[in-house]
Amino acid sequence: MNEHAVTEPKPNIVRRLYDWVLGWADTPYGAPALFVLAFAESSFFPVPPDVLLIALAVAAPTKAFRFALICTAGSVLGGMAGYGIGVYAWEAVGQPVVEAYHGEPVMEKIRVWYDQYGFWGTLTAAITPIPYKIFTISS
C-alpha cells in the first residue's frame, strides 16, 4: 500500500443514519418510512424526520401537505409512545435513552418546567433544540 495514500475517514454513525434516511426518498416506501421515522424520532431515534420530509416534498410538491400530515401523525403517536416509555418502561428503556443523549440535566430542567408551566412546558419542547424524545420520556 502506498504510504502517502490518503484514506477517507469513515463517516460517523449519525451521518450514516442520515444518509440511510435520505435513501428512502428514492423508493416507493418513502411515505411509510416517513411515518416510521417520525414515530421513532419522537421516542428514541437520533435523526429528525425533517430530512426525509423535505426530500419527499421537494420530489413531489403536490404531495407535500400529505407528507406533512403523515409526519405529524407519526410524531404524535411517537410522542405518546415516548410517554409510555417514561411511565411503563423507565428503567429498561427510558433511562438508557436519556443517558445516551446525556439528558440527565435536561430531565431536571424539564421537571421544573412541567411543575411551573404545565402545558407551556410541552410547548417549549416543540420550539427548543432539546431533543423532543427527552420531553416525551420525562413527561
C-alpha positions as CSV (number, residue, x, y, z in Angstrom):
1,M,0.0,0.0,0.0
2,N,1.2,3.5,-0.8
3,E,2.4,5.1,2.4
4,H,1.3,8.5,1.0
5,A,-2.2,7.4,0.1
6,V,-4.9,9.4,1.9
7,T,-7.7,7.3,3.3
8,E,-11.0,8.9,3.7
9,P,-12.4,8.8,7.3
10,K,-15.3,6.5,7.9
11,P,-18.4,8.6,8.4
12,N,-19.8,8.5,12.0
13,I,-22.9,6.6,12.8
14,V,-25.2,9.7,12.8
15,R,-24.0,10.6,9.3
16,R,-24.6,7.1,8.1
17,L,-28.1,7.1,9.6
18,Y,-28.7,10.5,7.9
19,D,-27.7,9.1,4.5
20,W,-29.8,6.0,5.1
21,V,-32.8,8.1,5.9
22,L,-32.4,10.2,2.7
23,G,-32.1,7.0,0.7
24,W,-35.8,6.3,1.5
25,A,-36.8,9.3,-0.5
26,D,-35.9,7.5,-3.7
27,T,-38.1,4.4,-3.0
28,P,-41.8,3.8,-3.3
29,Y,-41.7,3.3,0.5
30,G,-40.8,7.0,1.3
31,A,-44.2,7.9,2.9
32,P,-44.3,4.8,5.2
33,A,-40.7,5.3,6.0
34,L,-41.5,8.9,6.9
35,F,-44.2,7.8,9.3
36,V,-41.9,5.2,11.0
37,L,-39.1,7.7,11.2
38,A,-41.3,10.4,12.8
39,F,-42.7,7.9,15.2
40,A,-39.2,6.6,16.2
41,E,-37.6,10.1,16.4
42,S,-40.2,11.2,18.9
43,S,-39.2,8.4,21.3
44,F,-35.6,7.2,20.6
45,F,-34.2,7.7,17.1
46,P,-31.5,10.4,16.6
47,V,-32.2,11.6,13.1
48,P,-35.2,14.0,12.7
49,P,-37.8,13.2,10.1
50,D,-37.4,16.7,8.6
51,V,-34.6,15.4,6.4
52,L,-36.9,12.8,4.7
53,L,-39.9,15.1,4.8
54,I,-38.0,17.8,2.9
55,A,-36.7,15.3,0.3
56,L,-40.1,13.9,-0.3
57,A,-41.8,17.3,-0.5
58,V,-39.2,18.6,-3.0
59,A,-39.5,15.5,-5.1
60,A,-43.4,15.6,-5.2
61,P,-44.6,19.1,-4.3
62,T,-48.2,18.3,-4.9
63,K,-48.0,15.7,-2.1
64,A,-46.2,18.0,0.4
65,F,-49.2,18.5,2.7
66,R,-49.9,14.8,2.6
67,F,-46.3,14.1,3.7
68,A,-46.6,16.7,6.4
69,L,-49.7,15.0,7.7
70,I,-48.0,11.6,7.7
71,C,-45.0,13.1,9.6
72,T,-47.3,14.8,12.1
73,A,-49.3,11.6,12.8
74,G,-46.1,9.6,13.3
75,S,-44.7,12.3,15.6
76,V,-47.8,12.5,17.7
77,L,-48.1,8.7,18.1
78,G,-44.3,8.5,18.8
79,G,-44.7,11.2,21.5
80,M,-47.4,9.0,23.0
81,A,-45.0,6.0,22.9
82,G,-42.3,8.1,24.5
83,Y,-44.7,9.0,27.3
84,G,-45.5,5.3,27.6
85,I,-41.8,4.5,27.8
86,G,-41.4,7.0,30.6
87,V,-44.4,5.7,32.5
88,Y,-44.1,1.9,32.0
89,A,-40.5,1.2,30.9
90,W,-38.4,3.9,32.5
91,E,-35.6,1.6,33.9
92,A,-35.5,-0.7,30.9
93,V,-35.8,1.8,28.0
94,G,-36.3,5.4,29.1
95,Q,-33.3,5.8,31.3
96,P,-30.8,4.2,28.7
97,V,-32.2,6.6,26.0
98,V,-31.9,9.6,28.2
99,E,-28.3,8.6,29.2
100,A,-27.4,8.0,25.6
101,Y,-28.3,11.6,24.9
102,H,-26.6,12.8,28.1
103,G,-30.0,14.2,29.0
104,E,-30.0,13.8,32.8
105,P,-29.5,17.6,33.4
106,V,-32.2,18.3,30.9
107,M,-34.6,15.9,32.6
108,E,-34.3,18.1,35.8
109,K,-35.0,21.3,33.8
110,I,-38.0,19.6,32.2
111,R,-39.3,18.5,35.5
112,V,-39.1,22.1,36.8
113,W,-40.8,23.5,33.6
114,Y,-43.6,21.0,33.9
115,D,-44.1,21.8,37.6
116,Q,-44.1,25.6,36.8
117,Y,-45.7,25.8,33.4
118,G,-47.6,22.6,32.7
119,F,-48.8,22.7,29.1
120,W,-46.4,25.5,28.3
121,G,-43.5,23.2,29.2
122,T,-44.6,20.9,26.4
123,L,-44.9,23.8,24.0
124,T,-41.3,24.7,24.9
125,A,-40.3,21.2,23.8
126,A,-41.6,22.0,20.4
127,I,-39.6,25.2,19.9
128,T,-36.3,24.4,21.5
129,P,-33.3,22.4,20.2
130,I,-33.6,20.0,23.1
131,P,-34.5,16.6,21.7
132,Y,-38.2,16.1,21.9
133,K,-37.7,12.4,23.0
134,I,-36.3,13.7,26.2
135,F,-39.5,15.7,26.8
136,T,-41.8,12.8,25.9
137,I,-40.0,10.3,28.1
138,S,-39.8,12.7,31.1
139,S,-43.4,13.6,30.8
